[in-house]
Each structure stands twice: as C-alpha cells, then as structure tokens.
Amino acid sequence: MKAVIFTLGCKVNEVESASVAAALQNCGWQVSGELGYADIYILNTCAVTREAEKKSRQLVARAKKYNANAKIFICGCASQKDSGQFGGKGVFYVGGARNKGEVVEAVLREYGGDFCGLPYPIQSKTRAFIKIQDGCNNFCSYCIIPYLRGREKSRSIGDICGEIAQCNCPEAVLTGINISSYSHGGEGLAGLMRALSNQDIRIRLGSLECSVITDGFLAALKGLKDFAPQFHLSLQSGSTAVLKAMNRHYTREQYLEKCALIYKYFPQAAITTDIICGFPTETEEDFEESLSIIGAARFARVHAFCFSPREGTAAYRLKDLPAEVKRERLSRLMRAAKEAESQYVLSFLGKKLSFIAEEQKNGYTSGYTGNYIKVYVNGNLAAGKKYNVTILGEYADGALAKTEDEI
C-alpha cells in the first residue's frame, strides 16, 4: 500500500508529517511526500493566510486527479479552523492540528495495523527538524494560529536530547510554534541550549521572539560546540504604532537593541525576519519605518508578505487597506529586502565559512553555511559532509564559493 503525505505551511507541519510517515512506514506502508498515484492521501493543511487555506481546499481536487478512488485523510490548521470545508466526495477522514497521531489511527483502523504513538520523524541526509514545543499564548491581533494550535506545551529536555542523539545527519533545527516560550522542568530555552552543549551536531534555531534575546541566552548559544548563527527574529512591522496594534509587546527601538545584542555576541550573524505590509492601521509613514528598519537592523533576509484578514482575530474587525496599496508596498518592501540580502552576501567576499553539502545540480553542489548563505561550489561533493569554503561572489540565490577542505 502506498500513501502520499502532502504538506502545506510551516516547519512544524513538516515535522509532524514526517512523524506520520515514519509511523506508516513502521507498519509496512510505502510513503511519499510528492503528489502522485497512491492508495490514500494524507493532506496536512495550513490556515495562516486566506491563500494558504484556499490552497488547502484545492489539495483534495489535486489528489483526486491521480487516483479518483483513493481515500483522502485531512488534518492540519485549515481543518481545525473549519472542518466543514473538506466535506466533499472522496474525503474519508477530517482531523485537526493538535494531535496528528489521530490521522494514523484512522488509517490503521481502516486498513489494519497497530499504532503505538508517533515515532521520531524521518530525517533527511543533511538536516533533522526537532519539534521542541507546540502552541502559542501570544495572540497577536492578526494571527489565527493560537486558536488552532492551542496553548503552549513543551517537550522535556531529556526527550529532545534523546532525539538529537539519534540524528544521523550534520544539522538539527529546533522548531515549534513559539520556541521562545520553551519551558520545561524550570528551564527555558537557554537551559535547553546548555543541555545541548556536548552535542557535536550543528544546532540551528527556528523563529525567535524579542523576549528571549538576553545576555544569558546568547551566552548559552556561545557554549554550543557548533551553533549556526542565524537568528530569525520575528519583527512584523518597523513601526512602534503598528506593533502596538498588532499586540507584539515591543517597540522598534527595543527590537533594534536586541539586534545590537546579537551582533555583540555573534558579529557575523545573519538576522532574518518576517515583515507584514498593509496592516489595517499602517499609514505611509508607518510603512516607511518598515522600509528603513531593514537597513538599521542589517537584515540578511526578509520574508515579506501582505496582511491577510483572518476571521476570529482582533484585526479582522479593522477596515482592510485597498489591495492595490498592499501590493505596491509589498513590491517596495521586496526590492529593499533583495538589496539587503545582496549587501549581506557581499560582506563575506574572500572570507572563509563552513557549509554542509546538500544538493547536486548542473555541475554544482549547493548547501547552507551556518549563517544561512546558500553556497554553490563547482563539482559534486558528498551530501551531508561539511566543508570550509571561501566566498567568491553573488550567484543565483546565494553565493559562489571555492572549496577549501572537508571538516
């Protein structure tokens, strides 16, 4: 029997899909993550924006094109938000976002097999995503996710360390809905970092909030054997007034102070971020502050997108800005982001960095440095191996580099 598990949305969804895949493989199923012919389809959906929810609904029709008679199992945030939107022909099961093990149980009830809980997720050759917590208590005014994922819940340090110890790859990415809130047994995220200080694997962190950036936390990161100095420090707006309307609990000035503290401990750090343009209260002056903070914070990369009203959130009651205003601001924001990314890459010309080889294509091997520059080197290097490289210049969506030696 073959199952396709197709995933939309965040890294947490991807990790949970990989655990579902591992559970089915343990029961003898052939599993793929790409849409194609299969006996069943498990569609892990997203609801972070209206567009993501629309794509989630469209997945049912896309799957049925490959096998009209297949049973379709739905889970994820879009079905947690509104299960009724997936009640069409061919949909056999509709679950939610909070316990992905239930979809495995539903499959095995129908086709036979024993379910003993979700195992650790399947890993790639180069990177393991480790889910350390779920849920969010922040309730930003634009975000539906806390209502769908529920309140924050963290895994034990021992369980996390145990999973990382089993990793057969060179990098582990710690992920969750809000990893900055990690708390278990009286220890926060800094305590978890101290517990990982003896791990040889490269540790990379998922999205962070301003509140977690302290001297103590950054010192704990310095204590890791191999830390990837990329900080995805969630911003959303460069305007203090808009941040307040978003219920973000920090000001523009406080955010920039956190950036300066990161650079104090990690001078070559890549600070990446998300910026929403066109929030309902955003004036042209507010938007200009979002543009200017890109340079002030020295961002290495910006994920920019337009505000999407989500029913059930506080911001949904606000009057949305015209679509053409949001599109024009997004265009300007993306141009500024591209320039910032270019400046960051060029600041490493002639410098030596390490990268992990991942993909081979068109005579080049590509992979990411610790500070998240996508590097291309000439020749075919072994996937999963770490190499020292010298940055030669910009290339494609990253940098061209020369291999120095294997680490």
C-alpha positions in Angstrom: 0.0 0.0 0.0 1.2 3.5 -0.8 0.4 6.7 1.0 1.2 10.3 -0.2 1.5 12.7 2.7 1.4 16.2 1.3 2.2 19.2 3.5 1.4 22.9 3.3 2.6 25.5 5.8 5.2 25.7 8.5 8.2 23.6 9.5 6.1 22.2 12.4 3.6 20.8 9.9 6.5 19.3 8.0 7.9 17.7 11.2 4.6 16.3 12.1 4.1 14.9 8.6 7.5 13.2 8.9 6.4 11.5 12.1 3.2 10.3 10.4 5.3 9.0 7.6 7.6 7.1 10.0 4.5 5.6 11.7 3.1 4.3 8.5 6.5 3.0 7.3 6.8 1.1 10.5 3.5 -0.6 9.5 4.8 -1.6 6.1 3.5 1.3 4.0 5.3 2.9 1.1 5.3 6.6 1.7 6.0 9.6 -0.5 5.8 13.4 0.1 5.2 14.2 -3.5 1.7 14.2 -5.2 1.4 11.2 -7.4 -0.6 7.9 -7.6 -1.3 6.4 -4.2 -3.9 4.3 -2.4 -4.5 7.0 0.2 -3.7 10.7 0.6 -3.0 12.4 3.9 -3.2 16.2 3.3 -1.7 18.3 6.1 -3.2 21.7 5.7 -2.4 25.3 6.6 -4.6 28.3 7.6 -2.0 31.1 8.3 -3.4 33.2 5.5 -6.6 33.0 3.4 -4.5 32.0 0.4 -3.0 29.1 2.4 -6.5 28.0 3.4 -7.6 28.2 -0.3 -4.7 26.1 -1.4 -5.5 23.6 1.3 -9.0 23.1 -0.1 -7.7 22.7 -3.6 -5.4 19.9 -2.5 -8.4 17.5 -2.4 -9.1 18.0 -6.2 -5.3 17.8 -6.9 -5.0 14.4 -5.2 -8.1 13.0 -6.9 -6.6 13.7 -10.3 -4.0 11.0 -9.5 -6.5 8.4 -8.1 -10.2 9.3 -8.1 -10.9 6.2 -5.9 -8.4 6.9 -3.2 -9.5 7.7 0.4 -8.4 11.1 1.5 -7.4 11.9 5.1 -7.3 15.6 6.1 -5.5 17.2 9.1 -3.8 20.4 10.0 -4.8 24.0 10.8 -7.2 24.6 8.0 -9.4 21.6 9.0 -9.0 22.6 12.7 -10.4 26.1 11.8 -13.3 24.8 9.6 -13.7 21.0 9.1 -16.8 21.6 7.0 -14.8 23.0 4.1 -13.4 19.5 3.5 -16.6 17.5 3.4 -16.5 16.7 -0.3 -16.5 13.4 -2.2 -13.5 11.2 -1.5 -12.7 12.7 1.9 -12.8 9.8 4.3 -11.5 11.5 7.5 -11.1 15.0 8.7 -9.0 15.7 11.8 -7.3 18.8 13.2 -4.0 20.3 14.1 -3.4 19.3 17.7 -2.8 15.5 17.6 -1.5 14.2 14.3 -1.4 10.7 15.7 -5.2 10.6 15.2 -4.8 10.5 11.5 -2.5 7.5 11.7 -5.1 5.8 13.9 -7.8 6.5 11.4 -5.7 5.0 8.6 -4.9 1.9 10.6 -8.5 1.4 11.7 -9.4 1.2 8.0 -6.5 -0.8 6.7 -5.2 -2.7 9.7 -2.1 -2.3 11.9 -1.1 -1.4 15.4 -0.5 2.2 16.4 1.9 2.8 19.4 2.2 6.5 19.2 4.1 8.8 16.8 7.8 7.9 16.4 10.5 10.4 15.8 10.2 12.0 12.3 12.0 10.7 9.3 15.2 12.8 8.7 17.0 13.9 5.6 20.7 13.2 5.0 21.6 16.7 5.9 19.1 18.1 8.4 16.8 17.0 11.2 13.9 19.2 12.3 13.3 18.7 16.0 9.9 19.9 17.4 10.5 21.2 20.9 7.1 22.7 21.7 3.7 23.4 20.3 1.1 26.1 20.7 1.2 29.8 21.3 -0.1 32.1 24.1 0.8 35.4 22.4 -2.4 36.1 20.5 -1.1 38.7 18.0 -4.1 40.6 16.7 -3.6 39.3 13.1 -2.9 35.6 13.9 -5.3 32.7 13.9 -2.7 30.1 14.9 -3.1 30.3 18.8 -6.8 29.4 18.3 -6.0 26.4 16.2 -2.9 25.0 17.9 -3.9 25.7 21.4 -1.9 26.8 24.4 1.9 26.3 24.7 3.3 22.9 25.7 7.0 22.0 25.7 8.7 18.6 25.5 11.2 17.5 28.1 14.8 18.3 27.8 15.7 14.6 28.1 13.3 13.7 25.2 14.7 16.4 23.0 18.3 15.4 23.8 17.5 11.8 23.1 16.1 12.5 19.7 19.1 14.7 18.7 21.5 12.0 19.9 19.9 9.6 17.4 20.3 12.1 14.5 22.3 10.6 11.6 22.8 14.0 9.9 25.1 17.0 10.5 22.5 19.6 11.5 19.4 19.8 13.8 16.9 22.6 13.6 14.9 23.3 16.7 11.4 24.2 15.7 7.9 24.8 17.2 5.1 27.3 17.0 6.8 29.6 19.5 10.1 28.1 20.6 11.0 31.3 22.6 8.4 30.3 25.1 10.1 26.9 25.7 9.8 25.9 29.3 10.1 22.5 31.0 11.2 21.5 34.4 12.0 25.0 35.4 14.3 25.5 32.4 13.7 27.8 29.5 15.3 27.9 26.0 18.7 28.9 27.5 18.6 25.9 29.8 17.9 23.6 26.8 20.9 25.1 25.0 23.1 24.4 28.0 21.9 20.8 28.0 22.9 20.5 24.3 26.4 21.9 24.9 28.0 18.4 24.5 26.3 17.7 21.1 28.6 17.6 18.1 25.8 18.2 15.6 25.3 21.8 14.3 22.3 23.4 16.1 20.1 25.9 14.3 17.1 27.6 15.8 13.7 28.3 14.3 11.8 31.6 14.6 12.5 33.6 17.8 10.8 36.4 19.6 12.5 39.5 21.1 11.8 38.5 24.6 14.2 35.5 24.5 17.2 37.6 23.3 19.2 38.2 26.5 22.9 38.0 27.6 22.2 34.7 29.3 20.6 33.2 26.3 23.3 34.3 23.9 26.0 33.1 26.3 24.3 29.7 26.3 24.4 29.7 22.5 28.2 30.6 22.6 28.6 27.5 24.7 27.4 25.1 22.0 30.1 23.2 20.1 28.6 24.0 16.7 25.9 26.8 16.6 24.5 28.1 13.3 24.5 31.9 13.9 21.3 32.6 12.1 18.6 34.4 14.2 15.1 34.5 12.6 13.9 37.3 14.8 10.3 37.9 14.1 9.5 41.6 13.5 6.2 42.1 11.5 6.5 45.9 11.4 9.1 48.6 11.8 6.6 51.0 13.3 6.0 51.1 17.0 2.4 52.2 16.5 1.7 49.3 14.2 3.5 46.9 16.6 1.2 48.0 19.4 -1.9 47.5 17.2 -0.5 44.0 16.4 -0.2 43.2 20.1 3.5 42.5 19.6 4.8 43.7 23.1 8.0 45.5 21.9 8.9 48.8 20.2 11.0 49.5 17.2 13.8 50.7 19.5 13.7 47.6 21.6 13.9 45.4 18.6 17.0 47.2 17.3 18.5 46.9 20.8 18.1 43.1 20.5 19.7 43.1 17.1 22.7 45.0 18.5 23.0 42.5 21.4 23.1 39.6 18.9 25.9 41.3 16.9 27.8 41.8 20.1 28.0 38.0 20.7 27.9 36.9 17.0 29.4 39.6 14.7 28.8 37.6 11.6 25.3 36.6 12.5 22.5 36.6 9.9 19.4 38.2 11.3 16.4 37.2 9.2 12.8 38.2 9.7 9.2 38.5 8.6 7.5 41.8 7.8 3.8 42.2 7.1 2.9 45.2 4.9 -0.6 46.7 4.7 -1.8 46.1 8.3 -5.1 47.9 8.6 -3.7 50.7 10.8 -0.5 51.1 8.7 0.0 54.6 7.3 2.5 55.5 4.6 4.8 56.9 7.4 4.4 53.6 9.3 5.4 51.7 6.2 8.4 53.9 5.6 9.6 52.8 9.1 9.3 49.2 8.0 11.5 50.0 4.9 14.1 51.9 7.0 14.5 49.2 9.7 15.7 46.8 7.0 19.0 48.7 6.8 19.0 49.7 10.5 18.8 46.1 11.6 21.2 44.9 8.8 18.9 42.1 7.9 20.4 39.3 5.9 17.0 38.2 4.5 13.4 39.4 4.8 10.3 37.3 4.3 7.7 40.0 3.2 4.0 39.4 2.7 0.7 41.3 2.7 -1.7 41.4 5.6 -4.4 38.7 5.3 -7.5 39.2 7.5 -8.4 36.1 9.4 -11.9 35.7 10.8 -11.8 35.2 14.6 -8.8 37.5 15.2 -8.9 41.0 16.6 -7.6 42.6 13.4 -10.4 41.1 11.4 -12.7 43.8 12.7 -10.5 46.5 11.3 -11.0 48.0 7.9 -8.7 46.4 5.4 -6.5 48.6 3.2 -7.1 48.5 -0.6 -5.4 45.6 -2.3 -3.5 47.9 -4.7 -2.0 49.7 -1.7 -0.8 46.5 -0.1 0.6 45.2 -3.4 2.5 48.4 -4.1 4.0 48.4 -0.6 4.9 44.7 -0.9 6.8 45.5 -4.1 8.8 48.2 -2.5 9.5 46.0 0.6 10.7 43.2 -1.6 13.1 45.4 -3.5 14.6 46.7 -0.2 14.9 43.1 1.1 16.7 42.0 -2.1 19.2 44.8 -1.7 19.8 43.9 2.0 20.4 40.3 1.1 22.9 41.2 -1.6 24.8 43.5 0.8 25.0 40.8 3.4 26.4 38.2 1.0 28.9 40.7 -0.4 30.2 41.5 3.1 31.7 38.0 3.1 33.7 38.2 -0.1 37.1 36.5 0.3 36.1 35.2 3.8 36.1 31.6 4.9 32.9 29.9 6.1 31.7 26.3 6.5 28.8 24.8 4.7 27.0 21.4 4.6 26.7 19.9 1.1 23.1 19.1 0.2 22.2 19.0 -3.5 24.0 18.4 -6.7 22.7 20.0 -9.9 24.2 21.3 -13.1 27.7 20.6 -12.1 27.4 22.4 -8.7 26.9 21.3 -5.2 24.8 23.6 -3.0 24.1 23.9 0.7 23.9 26.4 3.5 26.5 28.0 5.7 25.9 28.4 9.4 24.8 31.9 8.9 22.3 30.8 6.2 24.0 31.9 3.0 23.2 29.4 0.2 26.5 28.4 -1.3 27.3 26.9 -4.7 30.6 25.2 -5.3 31.9 23.6 -8.5 31.9 19.8 -8.6 30.0 17.1 -6.9 30.5 16.9 -3.1 29.1 14.2 -0.8 25.7 15.2 0.7 25.8 15.6 4.4 29.5 16.4 4.6 30.8 19.7 6.0 33.4 21.8 4.1 35.3 25.0 4.5 34.7 27.4 1.6 35.8 30.8 0.5 33.1 33.2 -0.7 33.8 34.4 -4.3 30.8 36.5 -5.1 27.0 36.5 -5.6 25.5 33.7 -7.6 21.9 32.6 -8.2 20.0 32.9 -4.9 23.2 32.9 -2.8 26.9 32.9 -3.3 29.6 31.2 -5.4 32.3 29.7 -3.3 35.6 27.7 -3.6 36.0 24.5 -1.6 39.0 24.6 0.8 38.8 21.3 2.7 36.4 18.9 4.3 35.9 19.3 8.1 
